[in-house]
Amino acid sequence: MRLDIDAGARWKLVKVPADSEWIVYRNKLSRKHHCLLIFPRRDTSCFLSLVPDTVPLSSLMLPGKTTLRTDRMAFYGWPISQCQSLSTSLERQLHSGIRVLDIRLAIVDSHLISYHGIYPQRAPFAEILSTVHTFLTTPSTSRETIVMSIKQEDSDTQRFTKLVREEIVASPGGLGMWYLENRLPTLGEVRGKVVMFSRFGDNGYGWDNAAIGIHPPLWPDSDKLGFTWNCQDTLVQTQDWYAIPSFLSIPEKVALSTNILVASRDSPSPTLSISFLSAASIPLAFPPTIARGLGWPQWGIGFEGVNARVGKWLLDQFGDRYEEVDEDPRIRGWALMDFFEDPVGQGIVPLFVECNFRGRMCNEEGWA
């Protein structure tokens, strides 16, 4: 296979034949020296089928999508609350490798609809549930799992909690499709299921045994330094600093969001890292600008967005190991992002997927 290694930006995706089994990145170290990273081309629609049942969800690297919108919701709220492109329907997101869904719901005419901030996104919760059920019951993707974070965007707590349950019960698969324990399961326990991550219902009103899934006891608003909480025997560290002052804070945002994704080999207890790569504030940090960047940074005009910077960070993590020593880093956690397919042709989801197969050692992290 001939590789087209031309001059260009650092960590550039190398053009290979369309039927190649490999994905190749190139870093130009000097005029005559390049570093190549070669990854297998994995099927992102069913990558979890290659992971042993014994691996806990806390030690997986699950790409996520912030503030879910289906294709017919994509225009509403732009640019303040739009977080995805028109073409990226929920079905496409799931087949692209997205496994953590961040859904914001509110009650409208006695039904739940997707809602974010001041702009209703006009997608019924029932429609989302139907799409997820189809994905998890299709034979080729039935060994996958989906973590669904549900956040309440209105104030009627008891009614909201009751409606979530009622609409799940009435949906295809019903409650039987859901994992509702307040602990981190192994992958084998939740294949073909949705793992509830509840940011609603403080007391589990209306639910059997008040079980509403993984339930964080606190969630400070836009805490820059992040926060931690315990889910049974698992320490959960969370980074959700979204109200950045302006695009000038992008480098700091990226550093804080990626640092917690590097898992220690010496941690005394299981740890789950949840990192939100998204950010937004008015008027100098709209979501599309933060995620995608602006202008032509490769030519010194404009600036790189979060997604491109995180992609380079991931490649640096793997590239450094070729220069230094022996073992790949452990990049673990749940990373939620906006505009997950950008930069076009160099999206970071396949890199996050590959993290599930790097730094693994037998008899560690549940890897048999």
ABEGO torsion letter per residue (X at the ends): XBBBBBBEBBGBBBBBBAABABBBBBBBABAABBBBBBBBBBBAAAAAAABBAABBAAABBBBBBBGBBBAAAAABGOAAABABBAABBAAAAAAAGBABBBBBBBBBGGBBBBBBEABBAGBBAAAAAAAAAAAAABAAAAABBBBBBBBBABABAAAAAAAAAAAAAABBGEAAABBABBBBBBAAAABGBBBBBBABGAAGBGBBGGBAEBBBABBBBGBAAEBBBBBEABBBBBBABABBABAAAAAAAAAAAAAAABBBAABABBBBBBBBABBBBOAABBAAAAAAEBEBAAAGBEBBBAAAAAAAAAAAAAAAAAAABABBBBBBEBBBBBGAAOBBGABAAAAAAAAAABGBBBGBGGBX
